[in-house]
Amino acid sequence: MKRDKDLQDNPEFQEYRRTMHQSMTNPDRDVVEEDEERRRKPGVIHYAFGIFMIIVYVGMGVLLLTGFFGHPAGTIWTVLNWVVGIILIIYGIWRAVRLIFGLDTRL
């Protein structure tokens, strides 16, 4: 307990606490609101990664539908290729819609 008391009396600790917990000590909270607004806006990396992943999902779906991986026809793999290929294409389109319209759902 003595250590906690010494820490609270330390002026450097008080300055650190004020800096790190500015939202609690700043009544108008302008700085915090600006940070939250900036965090909500997606950046260039967000869009680049989103586009890359859309290409990966749709591309893999198309490759599966075209039989690129060469599984013998008439086997269970043909059915799985079609099912997974269609699911990947639909998911790629869903990600594109989310990226274009800025939807951020937690599905």
N, C-alpha and C positions, 0 to 999 in steps of 0.2 A: 504493500500500500504506500509505503514511503516513496517508492520509485514513481508511482503514478502522480503523487503530489508534487514531486520534484519536476516531473515532466510538464505538468500544468502550469507551474510557476515560471518555466523557461520562456523568455520572450521569443526565441526562434521558433519554438513549438507553437506559440500563439499565432505568429505570423503565418506559419505553415497551415495551421488550421483555418485561418481566415481565407487564405488563398485557395485551399482545396475545397472548402465548404462555403464558397461565395454565395451560392443560391440560398443558403440558410440565413446568411447575415446581410444580404443585399435586399433591401425592401422593394426596390423597383424591378429587380431581376431582369434588366435589359440584356445583360451579358448572357445569362443562361438561356433566355428565349432565343437569342441569335444563334447560340450553339445548337439548340434543339432544332431550329429551322434549317440550319445548314446540314445537320445529320439526316434530316428527312429527305433532302434533295439528293437523288441518285447522281453519281458522278460519271465521268467518261469510262472508268474501269467497269462500273456496274453495267453500262450499256454494252461495252465491248465483250465482257464475259457473257452477258445474256445472249447476244447475237451468236457468239461462238457456240454456246450450248444448244441454241436452236438448230444451228447447222449440224451439230453432232447428232442430236436426236432424230431430226428428219432424215439426215443422211444415212444413219444406221437403219432406220425404218425402211427406206427405199432399198438399201442393199439387201436387207432380209427379204423383202418382197420380190426382188428380181432374181433371187437364188444365187447371189454372189458367192456365198460360202460353200456351195457345191454339195449339199446333202442329196442323197439319192431320192429320186421322185417316188411318191407313194408311201413314204414312211411317216412316222409320227413327227419327224423333224420338219417336214413340209408344213404340217398344220401349225406347229410351234412358230415356224418362220413367219407365217401369215399373221398369226395372232399377235406375236410380239412386234412385228413390223408395223401393224396397224396401230397398236397401242403407242409405240414410239412416235409415230407421225402425229397422232392426235395430241400427245403430250407436248411435242415440239410446237404445234399450232397453239396450244393453250399457253405455253411460255411466251410465244410471240405476242399473243393478245395481251397478256399481263404486262409485257415490256412496253408495247405501244401505248396502251391506255394508262399505264402507271399504277396498275392494281398491285397491291401488296397483301395478298391473302396468305394466311398461315395455314395452308392445307398440307 
